[in-house]
Amino acid sequence: FSKEHTREFAALASLPPRMNFLEKLLGNLESAALKRTHVKEDIDTELEGVRSALATLPHRMEHLEKLHEKDLQALQAADDQITRDLEPMLESRSEIEERLRQFEAQLLDVANRSWWC
């Protein structure tokens, strides 16, 4: 055999380990590509969920604003009712305070007259 043949045989002999390495490398690349595809699909699914949530956001905000408005109206109605309920009591209190002032004035008048007598 010539040196050239020897080199060719050596090159041929080294092919199986190189082929094994290349097959493993190709398998790893395919596995990585498959994982990348799954990750991309997961991201796409998440993005679709976010897009869907964003699409419903204006409707949700409108609904919350309506609920808020209803709550404010209910609070105002309750406040108005409490005010109506308390008005007679406040008027009565004012009358009672006025009567007390008059009674105190009368007591002072009686006490002053008793003192001078």
C-alpha positions as CSV (number, residue, x, y, z in Angstrom):
1,F,0.0,0.0,0.0
2,S,1.1,3.5,-0.7
3,K,1.1,6.3,1.8
4,E,-1.9,7.8,0.1
5,H,-3.9,4.5,0.6
6,T,-2.8,4.4,4.2
7,R,-4.2,7.9,4.7
8,E,-7.4,7.0,3.0
9,F,-7.8,3.9,5.2
10,A,-7.1,5.9,8.3
11,A,-9.6,8.5,7.2
12,L,-12.2,5.8,6.5
13,A,-11.4,4.2,9.9
14,S,-12.1,7.5,11.7
15,L,-15.4,7.9,9.9
16,P,-17.6,5.8,12.3
17,P,-16.6,7.7,15.4
18,R,-17.1,11.0,13.5
19,M,-20.4,9.7,12.2
20,N,-21.5,8.8,15.8
21,F,-20.5,12.3,17.0
22,L,-22.4,13.9,14.1
23,E,-25.5,11.8,14.7
24,K,-25.4,12.7,18.4
25,L,-25.0,16.3,17.5
26,L,-27.8,16.1,15.0
27,G,-30.0,14.4,17.7
28,N,-29.2,17.2,20.2
29,L,-30.0,19.8,17.6
30,E,-33.3,18.1,16.8
31,S,-34.1,17.9,20.5
32,A,-33.3,21.5,21.1
33,A,-35.3,22.5,18.1
34,L,-38.3,20.5,19.4
35,K,-37.9,22.1,22.8
36,R,-37.7,25.5,21.2
37,T,-40.9,24.7,19.3
38,H,-42.7,23.7,22.5
39,V,-41.5,26.8,24.3
40,K,-42.6,29.0,21.4
41,E,-46.0,27.3,21.4
42,D,-46.3,27.9,25.2
43,I,-45.3,31.5,24.7
44,D,-47.8,31.8,21.9
45,T,-50.5,30.3,24.1
46,E,-49.7,32.7,26.9
47,L,-49.7,35.7,24.5
48,E,-53.1,34.7,23.2
49,G,-54.4,34.6,26.8
50,V,-52.9,38.1,27.4
51,R,-54.4,39.4,24.2
52,S,-57.8,37.9,25.2
53,A,-57.6,39.5,28.6
54,L,-56.6,42.8,27.1
55,A,-59.5,42.6,24.7
56,T,-62.0,42.2,27.6
57,L,-60.3,45.0,29.7
58,P,-62.4,47.9,28.3
59,H,-65.6,45.9,29.0
60,R,-64.5,45.0,32.5
61,M,-63.5,48.6,33.2
62,E,-67.0,49.8,32.0
63,H,-68.6,47.1,34.2
64,L,-66.6,48.2,37.2
65,E,-67.4,51.9,36.6
66,K,-71.1,51.0,36.5
67,L,-70.8,49.0,39.7
68,H,-68.9,51.9,41.3
69,E,-71.6,54.4,40.1
70,K,-74.3,52.1,41.6
71,D,-72.4,51.9,44.8
72,L,-72.1,55.7,44.9
73,Q,-75.8,56.1,44.3
74,A,-76.6,53.6,47.0
75,L,-74.3,55.4,49.4
76,Q,-75.9,58.7,48.5
77,A,-79.4,57.3,49.0
78,A,-78.4,55.8,52.4
79,D,-76.9,59.2,53.4
80,D,-80.0,61.0,52.3
81,Q,-82.2,58.6,54.3
82,I,-80.0,59.0,57.4
83,T,-80.2,62.7,57.1
84,R,-84.0,62.6,56.8
85,D,-84.2,60.3,59.8
86,L,-81.9,62.5,61.9
87,E,-83.5,65.8,61.0
88,P,-86.4,65.5,63.5
89,M,-84.0,64.4,66.2
90,L,-81.7,67.4,65.5
91,E,-84.7,69.7,65.6
92,S,-85.8,68.0,68.9
93,R,-82.3,68.4,70.3
94,S,-82.3,72.1,69.4
95,E,-85.7,72.5,71.1
96,I,-84.5,70.6,74.1
97,E,-81.3,72.7,74.3
98,E,-83.4,75.9,74.1
99,R,-85.7,74.7,76.8
100,L,-82.6,73.9,79.0
101,R,-81.3,77.4,78.4
102,Q,-84.6,78.8,79.4
103,F,-84.8,76.6,82.5
104,E,-81.3,77.5,83.5
105,A,-82.2,81.2,83.1
106,Q,-85.3,80.7,85.3
107,L,-83.2,78.8,87.9
108,L,-80.7,81.7,87.9
109,D,-83.5,84.2,88.2
110,V,-85.1,82.3,91.1
111,A,-81.7,81.8,92.8
112,N,-80.9,85.6,92.4
113,R,-84.3,86.5,93.8
114,S,-83.9,84.1,96.7
115,W,-80.5,85.5,97.4
116,W,-81.8,89.0,97.7
117,C,-84.6,88.1,100.0
